[in-house]
């Protein structure tokens, strides 16, 4: 980017009015978008879940040297539809004395939680259903609905095993939500925004993927482990431990109500993998994709007069063709560092006329210096980047899902006390340390907008500190487990070969 001069008096405010196109709402356009969203959320995502379940069964069979489902359709590809039909024709039994309304509401809340998280995920350029300025805060808030649904399911069933599973689930979700939120804080600091779209843009065009740093690596694994615990996947599946409490909070569920829980669980798996991909793996971007933006610079042609033009005029001498509908927007930054994004209204020769999504005001003095540059417009779903970004995004998501399946087939279920101790004694201290490491990385690399030299210094400083933090936390916990774990306590044996502990107990 290059700085340019714009003459303004202190009394002059740079105002950008709402686009006149927003005043002429195309009702048919909104109806079409509503149908697209309905088809996506209630058609595409359930289909993804159905074949995710089939993929897990096939992979589990492969891990255990079995064949897996192969009876319904070629290679068992129609097995999800057979399972769906079976659940639909089964009777949904409500236990005697149960609260029928809450019993039905609980599985629906599980689905609602997953859909609300997916509502702020940018699947590609212009493919974020909702771009909230506080998208991360919104995501953390709505993900807590899952804990409510689990407890309502256990309480409404009037079954002691269901209630035990529900209490386990709530304790687990509350415990692991703390390191999950803490692992996201460095990302917010680095991106300077709570918007999921802005976080993807920062990784795609400014800083590279956030995982390419020691605090990013640690934060990625903290978020991934916390997310596995949030969705009750092995080895954190204590709320539905079959060998202890039958099926946990959904013991008394059958038919399609059980199917809703099943759908919600796998939809939450998909949602948390989308979240991890967005926050640490650059969304649908490729590594070091900054050149792909077609970045160009623009000269302010004249001061803006809101009473006359309703637009901001730029002189657009550039190599990349910027036109209305080209999938690009213009970002203007003043000396104070404030940035506003403008959409392209129309073009006349080399002059671009810009419009804002909302009224914008720049408080600036005389001879204010601003910088203008082209960025991909994430409000345009027809941007050519989607040809690459959408397949790349889903490839990352399904790789993370495969990792979750791999962990489930490899690790045994954790004991309840160890699960809680791991959250509070390992995950939370590491998440707190990672916040400080993220702040150090920000001061060394991001704040000065440094290049590869600053990144090497950042690696040299934060890399050893990250390794030291991990080693210290696990060293302390290892000694703590040895001292407090009843399975590791030494047994005192008398000369007669009898356990002193047993002899003392018998004497009492």
N, C-alpha and C positions, 0 to 999 in steps of 0.2 A: 504494500500500500504506500501511497505518497500523499503528503499533506497538501491541502489547497486552502486558499483564502476565501472567506466570504464576509463582506462588509455588512455589519449589523449594528444598530444603535442599541443602547441598553433598554430603550422602551420597546424595541421590536421583538416580538416573539415569533419563533418559527412554528407556525400552526399548520397542521395537516388535517383536513376535514375527512369525515367518513366518505368512503367511495359512494358515488351516486348509484352504483350497481347494487349496493346493499338496500337502497330504498325501493328498488324494483324487484321484490322477491319473486322468484320463479317457483310457483307452487309445485309444478310438475317435477322440477329439479329436486326439491326437497323430498317429494314422494319417492322418486327413484333412489335417492341416497338412503332413505329409510328402508326400502326394499333390499338394497344391497347389504346394509348392516344387518337386517333381519336374516337374510340368507347366509351371511358370513357367520354370525354368532350362533344361529340355531341350525345351520346346515353343515357348514364347513368344520367348525370346531368339534361338534359331536362325532363327525366322521373321522377327524384326526384322533380323537380319543379312542374310538372303536379300534382303529388299526394300531394305535399305540399299545393297547391291551394285547392284541394279537402278537405284536412284535415282542412284547415282554414274555409272553408264553413261549414263543419260538426260541427266544434267546435263553430263557431259563432251561428249556429242554436241551438246548445245545450245550449249556454249561454242565448239565447233569447227564450228558450222554443219552438223551432220549430223542424221540422224533418230534413230539409236540402235536398240536391240533392239525389233523390232515384228513378229516372225514367229510367235512362240509365244503363243497366246492373244490376247485383245483388248488392243491397245496394248502387246503384249509383256509382259503381267502374269504370264504363266506361265513366263517365261524362267528364273527361279531354279530351278524344279522340273526343267526340262529340263537345266540345268547340273548339278543334283544327280544326276539319273539317269545322265548321261554320266560323272561322276566315279565313281559306284558300279560301273558295268559295266567301267570301265577296270582293267587289271591294275596292281597295286602291285608295282613291280619293285624289288628290293633289289640294289644293286651287288655284284659279286663282291669278296669280302674285307671287306665292310662288317660292322659289328657290328649284327646284326639286331634285338636287343632294344633297344639304344639308338636305333637308327634308327626304331623304332616309338614309343619313349617320348617322343622330342623333340616331335612335334606334339601329343601328349596333354598335355604340360606347358604348352604355349602356351594350350590351352583351360582347364586347371586354374587358371592364373594369372588369367585374366580372370574366371572364375566366383568365385574367392576374393575378388577386389576387389569384385565386385557384391554379395557377401554382407553387406557392412556399409553399403551405400547405402540411405538412407531414401527410398523412392519416394513416400511419403505418410505420413499419420498412422497409426502402428502397422504400417507396411509396410516396416520395416527387418528383413530376415531375421534378423540378429543385431545387437543393440545392445551393442557392446563398449565398456567404459570407456576402452580405449586403441585405439579404432578407427583413428585416423590412423596410429599406429605400426604396427598390424597391416597396414594397406593398403600402407604404404611397404615393409614386409618382403616381403609376398607378391608385390608387383609385380616384385621382383628375380628371380623365377623365370623370367621371360621371357628374361633374358640367359642363364640356364643352358640353356634349351631351344634357343636359337639356336646356342650353341656346341656342344651335343651333336649337333645336326643336321649342322653342318658337319664335325665331327670324325668322326662315325660313317659319313659317306658315302664316305670314302676318295677325295676329289676335291679337287684343288688350288683350284678355283674356289669350291667349297663352303666350304673351310677359310678362304680369304681373306674371303669374305662373313661367315663366323662371327666372325672376329677383328675385322673392321670393326664388326659389330653389337655385340659386347661392349664394345669401346672407346667406341662412341657411347652405349650405354646407361649405362655407368658415368659418363661425362662429364656427360651431361644429367640424370642422376638427382640430382646434387648441387644444381644450381639449382632443380630441381623440389622437393626437400625443403626447401630454404631459403625458397622462396616460400610454403610452408605455415606456417612458424614464426610470422609475425605473426597468422595466423588463430587458431592455438592460444592465443597471448597474449591476443587480444581476446575469444575465447570462454571462456577459462579452463578448457578441457576438451579432452581428446583424443577424446571421443565424437562421432561423426558426427551423431547425433541432437541432442545438445546444441548443436553448432555451428549446425544448422538452426534450432533453437528460439531461439538468441541472435539470429540475423539476423531471425527472423520476429516476435519479440515484444519485443525489447529495443533493438537497435542499428540495425536495417535491414540491407540487404545490405552485405557487406563491400566490394563493388566501389565503393560510394559514398564513396570516400575516395582521396586521392592514392596512399598506399601500397597500397590495395586494387586500384586500377587497374593499377599497376605489377606487383603480385604476380599479378594475374589473367593478364596477358599473359606473364609469365615462366612461369607454370604451363602456359598453353596452348601456348606454343612448345616447352617441354620435353616436354610430353605428345606433341606431334606427332613429335618426335624419338624418343621412347620407343617409339612404335608403328610406326616406320620409314615414315612417310608422306612424300611429296615436300613440300619439297625436301630432306628428310633420308633419302632411301631408298637410301643408298649400300650397305647390306648386300645388296641385291638389284638392283644396277644392271645392267640388261640389256645396255647397250652396253659394259660393262667386264668383268663376271664372269658372263655368261650370266644366271642367276637367283639367284646368291648361294648362301646356305646351303641353299635347297631346290631346287638344280639337279637332284639325283638323286632327287627325290620325284615320284611320279605317283599317279594314281588317288585313292582316298579319303584316303590319307595327305597328299597335297598339299591335298586339300579341307579336312582338319583344320587345316593351317596357314592356309589362306585364311579359314576360319571363325574361327580364333583371332585373326587380324589385325583383322578387322572387329569382332569382339566386344571386343577391346581398345580399338578406337576408340570404341565405345559406352561402355565402362567409364570411360575417361579423361574423356569428355564428361560422364558422370554425376558423376564426382568433382569436376570443375571447377564444375559447376552447384551441387553441394552445398556446396562450400567458399566460393565467392565470389558466387553468384547466389541464395542463400537457399533452395536446394532447390526445393520446389514452392510456395513462398510468393510472394505478390504484393508489390510495393514498398509499404512503410509499412503492413503488414498487422497491426499491433499491436492495432487495435481489434477484429479478427476473433476474438480469443481469448475474448471474453465474460468478461473478468477481473472477479473479485469478491473481497471481503475477508471474513474470518471471524474470530470472536472465540473464543479458547480458553475453553471453558465450565468446565473443572475440571482439576486436575492429573491426570497420567496415572499409573495404578497397574498395572504389568505383571502383578502377581499376581492381579488381579481381572478386568480388562476385556480385556486383550490388544488393546485398540484405543485410539486417541486420540480424544477427543470434542471437537467444535467446534460452536460456535453459528453456524448458517449463515443469517444474515439477508442475503439477497442478491437481486439481480434476475434472475440467470441460473439456470435450473433445474439444479441439480447433484444427480444421482442415480447409483446404481451402473449402469455401462454407458452413461453419458452422454458418455463420451469425454474426461472431464476428470480431473485429479488435483490434489492439494493440495501445494504446496511451502511448507515452513516453514523460516524462517531465524532463527537466534539472533543475539545481539549480536556474536559473534565472526565472523559472516559465513558460517557453515557452513549449507548448505542440504541438506535431505533431502526426497525426494518420497514421498508416500503415496497409495495408491489408496483409493477410497471402498468401504468394506465394505457399509454399509447406512445407512439414514436413518430417523430417528424424529422427525416434526415438523420443527422447525428445527435439530435436532441431527444432525451428520454423524459417523459412526464410520469411522475410517481404519485401513488396514492397510499395512504396508510389504512390499516385495518380499524384504527380508532383515532380519535383526536390526539395529537402529539404536540408537545410544547418544549422547545429548547430555550432555556434561559441563557442568553449569551451576551457578551459585550461587543464592543467594536472590534472589527478585524478578527472575528472568531475563526479559528482554524478547525476545519472538519476533514475527516477522511471518509471516502466513499469507495466501496468495493462490491463486486457481484458475489452473491452466495446462492446456492441452490435454494429454491423456494419450497419449503416443506408443506406449503398449502396446495401445491400442484401435484396430483397423483399421476400425471402423464409424463413426468420427467423421465428422460432416457436412462437415468441411473437405476431405476427400478428393474430393468432387465438383468442387472447384476445383483442389486441389493436384496431383493426378495428371496431368490434362491440361496444367497449367502446367509441371510438371516435364519432361514429355516434349517439350513445345514448346521449352523452353530447350535440352534435349539435342540435338534434331534441328537446331536453329539452329546450334549449335556444330559438329555434323557437317557441315552445309552449308558452314560457313566452312572446314573442313578440305578439303572437295572443291574449293572455290573456289581455295584456295591451291595445291592440286595441279595444277589446270588452268591456273594463272597463272604460277607461278615455276618456273624450271629447276632441275635438280639441282645442289646445291652441290658444290664440289670438296672432296676429303677433308681437305686441310690447312686450308681455310677453315672447314669444318664444326667441326673440333676447336678452332680458334682462336676461333670465335664463342662456343663453350661456355665456354672458360676465360678469355678476355679480355673478353667482353661480358656473358654471362649471369651468371657467378659474381660478378663485382664488383657488378653491379646487384642481385643477390639479397642480398649482404651489406649493401649500402646500404639496401635495403628493410627489412631487419630493424631497423636503427636508426630508420628513418622510422616503422615500425610501433610501435616503443617510444615515440616522441614522440607519435604519435596516441593511444596508450593513456593516456599521462600527461595529455594535454590534454582528451580527450573521454571516454574510457571509464571511467577510474579515478574521476573525480569524478561520474560518471553525469550529465554535463551535457546540456543540451538543444541547441537550434539555435544559441544563442550560442557554446557551446563548439565546436560543429562548424564554425562560421564561422572561429573562431580557429584550429582545427586545419587547415582548408583554407589559411588565410593563411600558416601556418607551414610545413606539409609540402608544399604545392603547389609553391612556388618551389624548395624543396630537392629535390623529386623531379625537376623539369625540369632543374635544375643537374646532378644526378647522371647523368641520361641523356645530357645534352650533353657532360659531361666524359668519360664512358666512351667515347662514340663519337668524340669528337675525338681522344683518345689512340689509339684503334684505327685511325682513318683515317690518321693519320701513320705508324703502324706498318705498315699494309698497303702504303703507298706505298714505304716503305723496304725491305721484305722480300719483296714479291711479285715473282717473276721476270718476270711479264707486264707489270709497270709500270716496270721498270728501264729507264732510257734507254740506247739503243744508241749507242756511240761510233763516229763515221764519220770516216775519214781524208780527206785532200784528194782522193785518187783515187776516193772513193765506196765504198771497201771497209770492211767492218766490222772494227774493230781487234780485236774479240774473235775473229772468225773467222780473221783473219790470224795472231793469236797461237796459236790452236789448230792451224793448219796447220803453223806453224813448229816446233811440238813434235813 
